[in-house]
Structure formats: structure tokens, C-alpha cells
């Protein structure tokens, strides 16, 4: 068997190597290229393989399966189905639904290079030996089942033939403002509640990637049925999102700061390709820590244009800074052009939009000194303000509102800073940007200040050094 994969497969060599390993371990599998139909009616030609796996459940059984390989493999898990014959029927259980779609912890926790197709098949066999997914029909039952099986066969080639028809008639799936929040920790739930409260989206999907059943906050969301909020463990639930918010942070046993970040990177390697596949035109909004590095990682793993990958950056600090200037220090004129930029945390720096230069040099110097005094006072007040989950959630809702409603509002967000302030490396820093439906539309020009530029260059250097030590 000669393996080949079309050019759309981003990691062709890794995919081919995996398929070769499957062929060696399971010679009965046949490989082909077919059209897969997703839930939204969109279609794509994908590699797939089908065959039987041996399962012992009292007696020995050969369970027929079919696995579809996404074009972002091995960074996204395959889509798995049972493929029952005419004398078999599906036994719905915790790992198989009525359509034959297979759900396993291995798929939910998929992370390259730890996760492999061989490992997946081994877990599939183990779970099927605990709960057999198929049972035999009598000959009369099999006859009555034949028509149903032809429909099941179509489902295993895609998701929904009725959706497919609607897609052809309407030209595209129903256009709604859909947001997916990845991660069901305190920050993820805060984002969901803030977005719901602000009435930003028609639908919000919370992707809960934790192991086990819904618990804590996700259980409460289900109990109290927040309108238009869906909780899912399946990446396909995120399909056609216009904004995908990343809130996950690894809770591993890492000791050093570098190990903590690498653990987050490894987590993102199993998430970003999958959400990018299901929502290919989305804006990725990163709230995970450290936001500058994780936004860079998301950009690299998604292959999205830089305009559609942004971090929450200093949006919250900028909004607070402007509020302090306007409401506490009564400096309304200054607040309009005031921003917190650079690196999130202690290295952040105040800056100003470029504006008309005062004609008289003496007046310009006086205005600068006055502004500096007010800025220093505002920064002192800002220092005492921490960033709790609910406050970051409100900031995320503010950003998604500007994006989904195409407001063309200026926000200080983490964006690719290369080319700005003599920064030559690929790093993300907070800079004032005009946001719209396609993400960053334009970067706002800042006033030239040597001290600010020096601070940004220093941040860019330290972030770039850190990124160089990571394994992407």
C-alpha cells in the first residue's frame, strides 16, 4: 500500500507515518479518500480508514469502525464512527451515540505527540470490552433494519444529510453570532456569564475539556439553564464560531516558569488546530497566561493571519486607566488618547495616541509636564487593582462586542508587534488597535517617546528569548 495525502494536510509526513503504523498493526484496514460532511453542511475531502478491531466480551467479536483523519492531524483528533453491517445494531452507551459516533476520553484529551492513532484504537478496544457497542439482529430484524442502515451509512460519512440539503438550498448555514469559550475554569465561566449579560452573542458554547462529568461551575450553568449557552466536550460543537476565546491554563506538576509555559504550549497543541479547523474564519481571542506568549503560540499553531489572532493584553488596564483619568482625576481631555501598552503585568507602560503637536515649544513642554504628573497619579491608583476572573471576563465581553458588532473601536490588545518601535522579532505586545469583525483592522499610531520605545523593545527582547526556549 502506497500512502499519500493531499496538499491540504498541513503535517503530511507525520500523518503518513501514523497511517503506516496503523496498517502494520491492523492489516485488515482499508484506506481511502472520501468527502466528509460536517454538522454545518460544509464538506471536505478527508483521508479515512475502516476495518474491524478484535474485542473480547465473553466471546471474541470483530467490531467494524471507520476513522476520519482531519487535515490538521496529528494535532487534532480523528472523527470516529462504528460501521455496523446489515445484521448488527448499535447499542447506545456512554462511549457511542445512536448515530454510531464514538466518544472516548482519549479523544477529549488528545495531545500530540502523546496521542496516536494506535493508542486511540487500543483504548477503543478496551472500552468496547467493558461495554459492547453492537449486538446481532435476527434475520427478520436485519431485513427491517436494512433501510435504516443505509441512512446510518450516510451519517458515518458525515453528520447530517438534512443539514446538507439545507446548505445547498441556502448557500450557507444560518448566520448567527456564535462565540466559543474554551476552558471551564473560573475564567471560562466568567467569560460566558459576562458575554451572556452583555447580550453579545446569539449562542455561546463552553468547551469543557476537563475529565469526567460536568462539575462545579459547569454543573451550575446546566442547573440554572443560562439562555443560549451550550456546554460540550466535543470540539465539533464550536463549528462556525465567529470568536473563539481561549481561557485554559495547564495545571500540571511543572516546577519552573519555563516548564509551566511549556505545559500550556503542549495543551494548546491539542486545542488550537481543532478549533481552527471547525471555525476557519474565526477571530482567536487569547486570555490564557502568559498572554503574549500564548497569543504567539496560537498564531503559529492556527496558521491564521495575524489580524485574527489577538490577546486580551492590556485592554482591562487601559479601560481602568482611562476611567481613573476621567472620573477620579477629572482629566477628560487626556483620557481620550491614553493607553496602557506593552507587556501585561509589572512591565506595562502608559502611552498616548499621536496627536497634533502644539505650535509653541514652551506650551508643549508645559503640557507634557502636566500630563506626566497626572499619569503618575493614575498609575499609582491602577497599581492597587488586581485582575480577578470576573473582571477579565468583563474585558473579554467588551472585546467580543467590538468584534462581533464591527464597532471599529480602539482597544489595547496583544497583537504582532514586529515592525513597530524598531522591534524585529515575532512577538505579541499590547498596542492600541481598531477592532472589527475581522479582528485587528488597523494599529493606532502612538506618540514617539524614547522611554516608551525602550520599554517596549526590552519587553520584546525578553519575550522573544523565552519563546526561543519553547518546543512548538
N, C-alpha and C positions, 0 to 999 in steps of 0.2 A: 504494500500500500504506500503510495507516494502522498505525503501530506503537503498541502499548500493552503494558504489563507489569503484572501483578497487584500488589497491595499488599505481598506478601511480599518483593518486590525492594527491598532496603534503599537502593540507589542507582539509582533508577528512571530519572532523567534521563540519567545517564551511560550506562546500559545502552541506552536508546533511541537515544542519539546514535551509539553504536558500531554498532548494528544498521542504522541508516540508512546509515552509511558502507559497511558490507558490501553492502547492497542496491545502492548506486550502483556499487560496483566489480565486483560479481558479480550481474547482473540475473537469472540463471537460478536463484538460490537461492530456496527457498520457506520461509516462516516459520510456525511453529505452536506450540501449547501442548499438551504431552503428559505422561503420567506416566512418571517415571524411577524404576527400582528399583535401589537401592544394594546393595552386597555383603552388608549385614546384613539385607536383606529389606525395609527401610523404603522408603517411596515418597514422591515429591514431584512436584507439577506444575511443570514447568520449560519455559521458552522454549527452542526449538531451531530450527535451520535446516539444510536439506540441499540438495545440488545437486552440481555437478561442478566440478573445478578442472582447468585445462589443464596437461598435463605433456608435455615433450618428452624422449623416450627413444628416439633413432633416429627413430621416427615420432612423431606427436602423439597423445596419449591424453587422454580426459576421465575423471578419477578421481572416482568418487562418494564423498562424505563426509557425515557428519552431526555437528554440534556442539551439545552441550547446555550451556546457559548457567546457571550456578549462581546462586542468589538473592543471593549476596554479590559478584557481578560488579560492577565490574571488578577487585576486589581478590583474587579467586580465579580461577584459570584455568578455561576450559571443559573438559568431558569430550568427547573426540574419538574418532570411530569411522569406519572405512571402511563403505560401504554397497553391497556388491557386488550386481550384478544376477545373473540366473539363468545367464548364460554366463561368469561370472567366478569366479575362486577366489583366496583370499588367499595371498600369498607372504610367509611369516613371515620377518621380518628384524629388524635392530636397532631399527627405529622402529615396527614393527607386530607384535602378537602373534597367536596362532591365532584369537582371537575378533574380530579386526579393531580392537582398541583401539590408538589411535595414541599413541606416546610420543616427545616431542621435547625437546631442550634448552630450547627457548623456553618450553615448559610448565613444566619444572622450575624455571626461573629467572624465572617470571612475577612482575612487579612493576609495579603501576600507578603513574604514568601512562606509564612507558616501554613497557610491553607492551600491545599492542592486538590485536583480532581480525584486522585487516588484516595486521599484521605476522606473526601466527601463520600465517595462510593462505599468505603469501609464503614463510615458512620451510618449511611443509609441502610446497609445490610444489618448492622447492629440494632438499629431502631425497628426495622421490619421484623427482626426476630423477637422483639418484645411485643409487637402488635402487627400482625399480618395485614397488609394493606389491601389485599384482594381475596376473593373467595370464588369457588367454582359454581357455575349455574347448571341446572339440569338442562337437558336438550330442549324442552319446551320453553323454559325461561330464556335460553340462549337465542331461540328464534324470535321471541318477543323483544329481546334486547338488541337485535341487530340494527334497527333503525336508530336507537339511542346511541349505539356505539359509533355510528357514522358521524353523529354530532360531536361526541366526545373526541373523536379523531381530529375534528376541525379545531376544537378547543385546545388540544395539545399542540396544534400548530400555531396557535395564537391565543388570544384572550377572550374575544367575544365577537362572533360573526355579526351580531346585530349592530354592534358599535361600528364594525367595518362598513356596513351598509350606510349607516348614518354619516360616516365620514365621507363616503363617496358622494352622497346627496348634498351635504352641506359644504363640502370642500375642506372643512377643518372642524376640529372638535369645539365644543361650546367654549367660548372665550370668557373666562372668569378670572378675577384677580385672586390667584391662589398663592399662598405662602407655605413653605415647609420649614419647620424648625427642627433641626437635627440635635438630639440630646434632650433627655427628660429629667435632667437635674434641676436644681433651683433656678439656674439662669434660663434654661429652656422653658420651664413652666412660666417664669416671669415674663419672658418674651411673648408667649402665647396669650397670656392674660392681658398684657399691655396692648398687643395688636388687636385683640378682641374688643377691649374697652375703647380703643380709638376708632373702631369700625373701619379699619384699613382694608381688610380683605373680605372677599366673598366666602373663602374657605381657608382654614388653617389646618395643616397636617402636622402633628407632633410625632416625629420618628423616635421611638423609644428603643434604643439599641442595647439596653441592659438585659442581662439574662433573667430568665424566669418570668412569672406573670406580672401584670401591672401592679405596682405598689406605690405607697406614699402619695405624692402629688398627682401622678397619672391616674391612680385609682380614684382620687377625689374629683378629678376632671370628669371621669366617667360617671361617677355617682351623681354629680350635680349638673351634668349634661350642658356644658357651655355651648351655646349655639354655634354652628358651623365649624366646630373643632372635631377633627378625627384623630384618634390615636392608633398608630400602626407600628409593626416591627418589620414591615416589608417595604423595601426601597421603591417598589413599583407604585406605592401609594403617593409618592412625591411627584409622579409624572405631570409634566406641563406646568410646574410651578414657575411663577414669574420672579420670585425671590426665594432663595434658599439660605436660611440663617444657620450658621454653624456655631453651636454653643458647647460642644463636647470637649472635655479635658480628660486625659488618661489618669486613672487612679492607681497606677502600678506601684511597684516597690522601688522605683528609681531613687538613687541617693543624691547624685549631683544635679545641678541645674541643667547641664547638658543632657543628662540621662532623662530628666523629666521632659525636656523638649523633644528628644528623640522618640520617647514613648508616645507623645502626642502626634509626631510625624507618622509613626507606624500606624496609629489609629486612623489618621486621615487617609493613608494609602488604601484602606479598605472602604472609605466613605466617599471621597471626592469623585473618583471615576464613576461610581454607581449613580450618585445624584446628578452628575454631569450628563450621564447617558440618558437618564429619564427626563431631564429638563435642560435640553441643549441650548436654549435661548435665555436661560435664567441669569439673574444677577446673583453672584455669590456674596453674601454679607457675613464676614467672619467676626465672631465675638469671643473665640477661644484664645487662650493665653499661650505665649506672648503674642499679642495680636499682629505685630509687624511681621514676625517670622511665620506665623500660621497663615497669614494672608499670602505671603510669598509662596509657601508650600501649596496652598490651594490653587494659586495661579499656575504653578508648574504642573501639578497633577491633573488639572482640568483641561489644560491647553486652551482655555478661554482667552479672548482678548483682554488686555489689561483694564479696559474700561468697565468690564463686567465682573471684576474681582476686587472687592474693596473690604477694608476692615472698619470696625466701629471707631477705632482710633481715638481721637480727642474730641469727638462730637459732644459728648456729655460735658467735658471740661469747658469747651468753647461756649456751650449754651449757658452754663453756670457763670462763666466769666462775663459774658455779655449781660446777664441778669444782674450780677453784682455791680457792674459799672452803671447800669441804667437805674436800678431800683434802690440800691444801698448807697452808692456814691454819687448818684444823680448826674452821671456823665453820659447823657443820652447820645450826644454827637459822636463821642469816641466809640461807643459800643457798636455802632453800625459796621465799623471796619476792623473790629478787634477779634483776634483768633488765638486759640491755643494750638500750636503745631508741634511737629517733630515726633518724638518717641513717647509712648504712653508711660505715665509714672513720674518719677522724680526728674527725668531729663526733659520734660515738656518745657516749652518756651512760648511766651506771648509774642505775637507779631501783628502786623497791620496790613490791610489791603493797600495797594499802591493808589495814591490819590494825587490831586493837583498840588504842586509844590507852591508854598507861599512865596510871593514875589520878593518880599523883604527878608533878607537873611537874618536880621535881628529878631523879626517876628517868628521866623521858622525855628530859631534856637529856643525862644521863649515857649513856643507851643510844644516843642519836643520835651523840654524840661518839665513842663506842667503835665504832659501826658505820662512821662516816666514816673512821676510821683503817684499819680492816680493808679497806674498799672501796678506798681509795687504794693500799694494798699489792697488792690483787688486780688493779687496773687497770694497775699497773706491770708485773706478770707478764704480763698479757694483751697489753701493747704489743709484746712480742717475738714474738708468734705471728702469722705470716703466714697467708694463705688460699691454699693450693695447690689444684689441681683435685681431687685425691683427697679432701681434707678437705671441700671444698664438696659433692662427690659424696656423702660420708657424711651430711652435713647434709640434702641433698635426700632421701636414702633414709629418714632419720629422719622428715621431714615427710610423705612419701608414706605411710609406715607408719601414722602417726597419722590421716591422711585415709582411706585405704582400709579400715582396720580400725575406723574410727569410735571412736577411743580417747578422745576428749574430753580430750586432753592439752593443756597450755598451752605455747605456743611464742611467741617474739618474732619476728613476721613483718611484712613490709611490707603494710599494709592502709590503706584510705582513712581519713585522719586528720581529715577535716573534722568539726567539732563537738567535737573533743577538745582540751583545753588552749587553748580560745579560738582555735582555728585555723579560719578561714572559707574557705580556698581548697581546691580539689580536688587534694590532694597525698597521696602514699603515704609513710608513715613506719613504722618498726618499732615495734610495740606488742604487749604480751602478749595473745594471743588463744587461746581454746579452739577447737581444730580437730577436725572430724569429717568424715563422708562428703560433706557439702555445703559444705565449706570452713570459713570463719570462722563459728562458731556464736555466739560472744559475746566481747566485749572485756573483759579483766580490768581492774578499777578500780585505778588507781595512787594511791599516797600523794601528797598535794598538797605539792609542793615548788616554790617560786617559781623557783629556779635551774634546775630541770629544765624547767619550763614555758617559761621564757625561751629555753632552748637549743632546744627543740622548735619554738617559734614562729620563731626565727631560721632554722632548717633549712627549715621550711615556706616561709618567705619567699623564700629563695634558690632552692629547687627550683621554686617557682611562677614566679619570674622567668625561669628557664631554660626551663620548659615553654612560656611565652608566646612565646618566640622560635622555637619549632619549628613546622614545617609538617606538620600531620597530614593 
